[in-house]
Amino acid sequence: MLELINVSAGYGKQTVLAGVTASFEKGKLTGIIGVNGCGKSTLLKAALGILPISQGDIKIDGENLLAMSRNEIAKKTAYLSQGKNTPDMTVEQMVLHGRFPYLSYPRRYSTYDREVAGKAMEAVGIAELAHKPLYTLSGGMRQNAYIAMALAQDTDYILLDEPTTYLDISHQIELMKLLRKLADNGKGIIAVMHDLPMAFNYSDEILVIENGKSRVQSNPIDICGSAVIKEVFNVQIERLVDGRYCYAGI
């Protein structure tokens, strides 16, 4: 389990997170939602140790994050940020970057590293694109390549900051199905999301962040049945008879 316990963090003198407590389990997809600027991305960076915390504790499978080296953290958690650059390399070369935490000096990929990268590309359906330059791929396929890199990193938890941004709707759905499959296969998937119905339709749990604090963390059914979404977003989500979620009144 990845745990944040009464965590506060920010930038300089500006506090963005204020006493956030949340937990993320392996085998679950947790969607993190909240209005712009509420602290969602900051939460991911704090959970990974990228951003120092000013208060609280962060634990990964019971071990305090502050006691772990960057390499140890990278063997437990993978991170896909928002607005990534497109490096001038092939798909396979980029996916192999996920093996960096396991390489000693000099950094040379072993046969095993290449096998892991190959299986990661197969898992997301891009094995045939291994030798293609990354910039030649569509947005959806490029995002799959980043997911493959995270899989090659062989971590228990994958944290993603708005992974469906800039994708057309068909690729958004395919990506969410892939993340759902990874969670079902035992990964802890933690995704910041701005599309509320999509978050509700694919997540096992929803964490609502409001003004830098954890407003509620629960399953989609309970949150949909409460007044939280209306109070935080000024919209309503309803659950249809077939179990799907959508905006009410639309």
Backbone torsions as a table, in degrees:
resi	resn	phi	psi	omega
1	MET	NA	139.3	173.5
2	LEU	-100.7	120.4	-172.8
3	GLU	-123.4	137.6	168.5
4	LEU	-113.1	124.5	-175.5
5	ILE	-121.3	106.0	177.3
6	ASN	53.5	46.3	-173.1
7	VAL	-87.0	131.7	171.2
8	SER	-122.0	142.2	-179.0
9	ALA	-161.4	162.2	178.5
10	GLY	-175.4	-159.0	-176.0
11	TYR	-127.3	113.5	-175.5
12	GLY	64.2	-127.4	179.7
13	LYS	-88.8	-2.1	-178.4
14	GLN	-90.3	114.9	175.9
15	THR	-83.6	126.4	-179.5
16	VAL	-106.9	-46.2	174.1
17	LEU	-100.3	135.7	-176.9
18	ALA	-132.5	93.6	175.2
19	GLY	69.6	43.0	-178.4
20	VAL	-80.3	130.9	172.6
21	THR	-122.5	125.3	-179.0
22	ALA	-158.4	158.9	178.2
23	SER	-140.2	147.1	-176.6
24	PHE	-132.5	123.9	-174.0
25	GLU	-102.1	151.7	170.7
26	LYS	-65.7	146.2	179.4
27	GLY	80.9	8.8	178.1
28	LYS	-130.3	147.3	171.3
29	LEU	-102.8	117.1	178.7
30	THR	-109.1	121.6	176.5
31	GLY	-92.8	130.2	177.1
32	ILE	-104.7	121.8	-176.9
33	ILE	-127.6	158.4	179.1
34	GLY	166.1	163.1	-179.1
35	VAL	-69.7	163.6	-180.0
36	ASN	-57.2	136.0	176.7
37	GLY	81.9	8.3	-176.2
38	CYS	-82.5	-14.1	178.0
39	GLY	117.0	12.4	-177.2
40	LYS	-63.0	-51.4	-179.2
41	SER	-66.4	-36.7	177.8
42	THR	-61.3	-38.4	178.4
43	LEU	-59.7	-45.1	179.4
44	LEU	-61.7	-45.8	-178.2
45	LYS	-64.0	-37.8	177.8
46	ALA	-67.5	-41.4	-178.8
47	ALA	-63.0	-25.7	-179.1
48	LEU	-95.0	-5.7	-177.1
49	GLY	80.4	6.8	176.9
50	ILE	-69.7	-36.6	179.3
51	LEU	-113.2	123.6	179.7
52	PRO	-62.7	147.1	176.9
53	ILE	-100.9	150.6	179.4
54	SER	-100.3	-11.6	-178.8
55	GLN	-158.4	150.6	172.4
56	GLY	94.6	-170.4	-179.0
57	ASP	-135.9	149.1	173.0
58	ILE	-125.9	127.6	-178.6
59	LYS	-125.0	138.5	174.9
60	ILE	-116.6	111.6	-176.3
61	ASP	51.0	42.7	174.9
62	GLY	87.6	-10.5	-178.7
63	GLU	-98.1	133.3	-178.8
64	ASN	-67.0	130.5	-177.8
65	LEU	-57.9	-37.0	-177.4
66	LEU	-66.1	-19.6	179.8
67	ALA	-91.0	-1.7	-176.3
68	MET	-101.9	145.5	174.4
69	SER	-77.6	164.6	177.6
70	ARG	-59.4	-37.6	-179.9
71	ASN	-66.6	-40.1	178.6
72	GLU	-65.2	-40.6	177.6
73	ILE	-63.3	-40.9	-178.1
74	ALA	-68.5	-19.5	175.9
75	LYS	-85.4	-10.3	179.7
76	LYS	-106.8	-33.5	-173.3
77	THR	-133.3	136.7	173.1
78	ALA	-113.1	148.8	-173.5
79	TYR	-133.9	128.0	174.0
80	LEU	-116.5	110.5	-176.8
81	SER	-81.0	169.3	176.6
82	GLN	-84.4	147.6	174.7
83	GLY	64.4	48.2	-178.8
84	LYS	-73.0	146.9	172.8
85	ASN	-74.4	160.4	177.2
86	THR	-105.8	100.9	-176.9
87	PRO	-69.6	155.4	-179.9
88	ASP	-85.3	80.6	179.9
89	MET	-157.0	169.6	178.3
90	THR	-79.1	166.2	177.7
91	VAL	-58.4	-47.0	-178.1
92	GLU	-61.9	-42.1	179.7
93	GLN	-60.1	-40.5	-179.5
94	MET	-71.1	-42.1	179.7
95	VAL	-61.1	-36.4	178.5
96	LEU	-63.5	-22.2	176.6
97	HIS	-58.8	-25.9	177.4
98	GLY	-63.7	-16.1	-179.3
99	ARG	-88.1	-3.7	-175.3
100	PHE	-52.5	-41.5	-178.2
101	PRO	-62.0	-16.4	-176.0
102	TYR	-102.1	-0.7	-176.6
103	LEU	-93.6	138.1	172.5
104	SER	-103.6	169.8	-178.3
105	TYR	-78.0	137.6	-7.1
106	PRO	-75.9	148.5	-174.5
107	ARG	-73.7	98.7	177.5
108	ARG	-128.0	131.3	-178.6
109	TYR	-74.4	133.9	176.7
110	SER	-87.7	172.0	175.1
111	THR	-59.0	-37.4	179.5
112	TYR	-64.8	-42.8	178.5
113	ASP	-57.5	-43.2	-179.0
114	ARG	-69.2	-32.2	176.6
115	GLU	-67.6	-42.7	179.0
116	VAL	-62.3	-44.1	179.0
117	ALA	-63.4	-40.4	179.1
118	GLY	-62.9	-42.4	178.8
119	LYS	-67.3	-35.4	178.0
120	ALA	-64.1	-42.6	178.9
121	MET	-66.4	-37.5	176.7
122	GLU	-63.6	-40.0	-176.3
123	ALA	-62.7	-30.4	-178.9
124	VAL	-105.5	7.1	173.0
125	GLY	77.6	30.6	-179.6
126	ILE	-125.9	19.0	-177.1
127	ALA	-57.7	-36.5	-178.1
128	GLU	-73.6	-8.5	180.0
129	LEU	-101.6	9.7	-172.1
130	ALA	-52.6	-38.5	-174.9
131	HIS	-100.8	10.5	176.9
132	LYS	-82.5	140.8	172.1
133	PRO	-61.0	138.9	-175.4
134	LEU	-59.3	-36.4	-176.0
135	TYR	-68.5	-14.2	179.9
136	THR	-84.7	-7.9	-176.8
137	LEU	-84.0	153.4	172.5
138	SER	-68.5	165.9	-180.0
139	GLY	-57.1	-40.7	-178.8
140	GLY	-66.7	-44.9	179.6
141	MET	-67.9	-35.3	178.2
142	ARG	-64.6	-40.4	177.9
143	GLN	-64.8	-37.4	176.1
144	ASN	-62.5	-34.7	178.1
145	ALA	-65.2	-39.3	176.8
146	TYR	-66.2	-37.8	176.1
147	ILE	-63.1	-41.0	178.4
148	ALA	-61.7	-39.2	176.9
149	MET	-61.2	-41.7	177.7
150	ALA	-64.4	-38.4	178.2
151	LEU	-66.7	-39.0	178.3
152	ALA	-63.8	-24.5	178.2
153	GLN	-70.4	-17.8	172.0
154	ASP	58.2	53.3	180.0
155	THR	-105.8	162.1	176.2
156	ASP	-80.3	-25.8	-175.6
157	TYR	-126.0	136.9	175.1
158	ILE	-123.8	122.0	-178.7
159	LEU	-108.4	128.9	-175.3
160	LEU	-129.4	133.8	179.6
161	ASP	-102.1	104.2	-179.5
162	GLU	46.9	63.3	-174.8
163	PRO	-65.9	-19.4	-177.8
164	THR	-93.2	-1.4	179.9
165	THR	-59.1	138.4	177.9
166	TYR	73.5	2.9	177.5
167	LEU	-97.2	146.6	174.0
168	ASP	-72.6	167.0	-169.0
169	ILE	-61.0	-37.6	-179.1
170	SER	-64.9	-40.3	178.8
171	HIS	-72.5	-31.1	174.8
172	GLN	-60.4	-46.0	-178.6
173	ILE	-65.7	-42.6	179.3
174	GLU	-62.9	-39.8	179.6
175	LEU	-66.2	-42.4	179.7
176	MET	-66.1	-35.3	175.3
177	LYS	-63.1	-38.9	178.3
178	LEU	-65.4	-45.0	178.4
179	LEU	-63.8	-38.2	176.7
180	ARG	-61.2	-41.7	179.0
181	LYS	-65.6	-40.6	179.1
182	LEU	-63.5	-40.6	176.7
183	ALA	-64.2	-43.2	179.2
184	ASP	-62.5	-26.1	178.7
185	ASN	-91.0	8.2	170.9
186	GLY	111.9	-7.0	178.8
187	LYS	-76.6	148.3	170.4
188	GLY	-91.3	108.2	-177.4
189	ILE	-102.7	123.8	-178.3
190	ILE	-124.4	111.0	-171.6
191	ALA	-127.5	123.2	169.0
192	VAL	-73.2	129.2	-175.2
193	MET	-135.4	146.1	177.6
194	HIS	-109.2	-16.7	178.3
195	ASP	-87.8	104.8	-173.3
196	LEU	-63.7	-50.5	179.1
197	PRO	-58.6	-37.3	179.4
198	MET	-66.1	-41.2	177.1
199	ALA	-60.2	-44.1	-179.4
200	PHE	-68.7	-36.2	-176.1
201	ASN	-73.3	-26.5	-173.7
202	TYR	-113.2	-11.9	-174.0
203	SER	-92.3	148.1	170.0
204	ASP	-81.0	-35.6	178.9
205	GLU	-137.4	154.0	176.9
206	ILE	-122.0	130.3	171.8
207	LEU	-109.3	119.9	179.5
208	VAL	-99.9	120.6	176.9
209	ILE	-103.0	131.7	179.1
210	GLU	-135.8	120.6	178.1
211	ASN	51.7	43.2	176.1
212	GLY	78.4	8.0	-179.6
213	LYS	-124.9	154.7	177.2
214	SER	-81.6	107.4	-177.5
215	ARG	-73.5	-47.3	179.3
216	VAL	-163.3	148.1	171.0
217	GLN	-133.4	119.0	-177.5
218	SER	-163.3	-175.8	179.1
219	ASN	-78.3	157.6	-176.4
220	PRO	-57.8	-36.4	-177.9
221	ILE	-62.7	-47.2	-178.0
222	ASP	-66.4	-41.0	-179.3
223	ILE	-67.9	-39.0	177.7
224	CYS	-61.9	-35.0	-178.2
225	GLY	-80.7	-6.0	179.5
226	SER	-98.5	-177.2	179.7
227	ALA	-96.3	6.2	-172.2
228	VAL	-60.5	-48.4	-175.8
229	ILE	-62.7	-41.8	177.7
230	LYS	-62.6	-42.3	-177.0
231	GLU	-70.6	-36.8	-175.9
232	VAL	-85.8	-42.4	-172.0
233	PHE	-108.6	-10.6	-175.7
234	ASN	60.4	31.8	170.9
235	VAL	-136.0	170.8	177.5
236	GLN	-125.3	143.6	175.3
237	ILE	-110.7	135.2	176.3
238	GLU	-123.1	152.3	178.8
239	ARG	-102.9	121.2	-178.6
240	LEU	-77.8	170.1	-177.0
241	VAL	-64.3	-25.3	179.4
242	ASP	-87.5	4.4	176.3
243	GLY	93.6	-7.8	178.2
244	ARG	-79.7	155.5	179.2
245	TYR	-110.8	145.9	176.9
246	CYS	-152.6	169.6	174.4
247	TYR	-69.5	136.2	179.9
248	ALA	-73.7	138.9	175.5
249	GLY	80.6	10.6	179.6
250	ILE	-113.4	NA	NA
